[in-house]
Amino acid sequence: MKDPLTALFEAKRILKPGGSLILGIIDKESFLGKLYQSKREKSKFLKYANFYSVREILDFLEKLRFRDIKICQTIFKNPQELTEIEVPKEGYGEGGFVVIRGVK
C-alpha cells in the first residue's frame, strides 16, 4: 500500500459506527520483516510490498481517531522451523506477524 493513511481513512469512512477494522501485517521491525525485506530483490511478490512497523500503523490509527486498539502477535521463529501452531500473545515486539484491531 503506497498511501496507507488514505486507505485507512476510506476503510474508516465505510465502517458502521462501532465497527472494527482488523489489519494483519508483517512488522518491518521484526525478525520476519527484516528477513522478507532482505529477499525483496529476488522475489516476484516481495519486491512490490511496502512494509510498515507496528508503531507506524498505530500512528495512522491514532491520527484517524480509531479507539479500543488491541494488538496480538504470533510467528515467533522462522516459519520454516515451525512444527506446531504457535499460541498468539498480546502486544508486539516479539512476533513477526501482528494483528491490530481498531474500532470506529
KAUR-V918254 format. One record per helix or strand of 3 or more residues. SS is the DSSP state (a for helix, b for strand). FROM is the first residue (numbers start at 1). TO is the last residue. Records with the same first field share a line. If there is no record, write none. Layout:
BEGIN
SS = FROM-TO  FROM-TO
END
This chain:
BEGIN
a = 4-14  31-38  40-42  46-48  54-63  79-81
b = 20-27  67-74  97-103
END
